[in-house]
Amino acid sequence: MYLFRMNDGTIVDAYAEFDPNKPDFAKLADVQEVLVVGKVLEKQIRLVAKPKEERDALIEEHRKETEAVKATQPTDKVPVRQRRRKQ
């Protein structure tokens, strides 16, 4: 992979037909340097556990939300004793 550092300081990708063995000097008139990229590094993230206090707070919040949802849902279940009598 090749990049061009232009005379104004910007860095641009090399044009598709660029050949380092036979460069076209007419096209390289505004190029100050040809940069060769041998390795591309990508940013990586590191996953770490949250502190115990924060985990406990999240668990408690989830528990409260679950209870609130259950409280708003209608309960149309028939008790087990009544189901047995109907059979």
C-alpha positions in Angstrom: 0.0 0.0 0.0 1.4 3.4 -1.0 0.5 6.9 0.2 1.6 10.2 -1.2 2.6 13.1 1.1 1.8 16.1 -1.0 3.7 19.4 -1.1 1.0 21.1 1.0 1.4 18.4 3.8 -1.7 16.4 3.1 -1.5 12.6 2.8 -3.5 10.9 0.0 -3.8 7.4 -1.4 -1.6 6.6 -4.3 -3.4 6.5 -7.7 -4.4 3.0 -8.9 -1.8 2.8 -11.7 1.2 3.7 -9.5 4.1 1.4 -10.0 7.1 2.0 -7.6 9.4 0.3 -10.1 8.4 2.7 -13.0 6.9 5.8 -11.5 5.3 8.4 -13.8 7.2 11.6 -12.7 4.7 13.8 -14.5 1.9 12.6 -12.1 4.3 12.9 -9.1 4.9 16.6 -9.7 3.0 17.6 -6.5 4.2 14.7 -4.4 6.9 15.4 -1.8 7.2 11.8 -0.5 6.0 8.3 -1.4 5.2 6.4 1.8 5.2 2.6 1.9 2.7 1.1 4.4 3.8 -2.3 5.6 1.5 -2.8 8.5 -1.9 -1.3 9.4 -2.7 -1.2 13.1 -6.3 -1.1 14.3 -7.5 0.1 17.7 -8.7 -2.7 19.9 -10.9 -2.5 23.0 -10.3 -4.4 26.2 -13.3 -5.8 28.0 -13.0 -5.6 31.7 -15.6 -6.5 34.4 -17.4 -3.6 36.1 -16.7 -3.0 39.8 -18.8 -5.2 42.2 -20.8 -2.2 43.5 -21.8 -1.2 39.9 -22.7 -4.8 39.0 -24.8 -5.1 42.2 -26.6 -1.9 41.3 -27.3 -3.1 37.8 -28.7 -6.4 39.1 -30.9 -4.6 41.6 -32.2 -2.2 38.9 -33.0 -5.1 36.6 -34.8 -6.9 39.4 -37.0 -3.9 40.1 -37.8 -3.4 36.4 -38.8 -7.1 36.1 -41.0 -6.8 39.2 -42.7 -3.7 37.8 -43.4 -5.4 34.5 -44.8 -8.5 36.2 -47.0 -6.2 38.4 -48.6 -4.6 35.3 -49.3 -7.8 33.5 -52.8 -9.3 34.0 -52.9 -12.7 35.8 -55.5 -14.8 34.1 -54.2 -18.1 35.4 -56.6 -20.4 37.1 -55.4 -22.0 40.3 -54.4 -25.6 40.1 -57.2 -26.8 42.5 -59.9 -25.2 40.3 -58.4 -26.8 37.1 -58.6 -30.3 38.7 -62.2 -29.9 39.7 -63.3 -28.9 36.2 -61.8 -32.1 34.6 
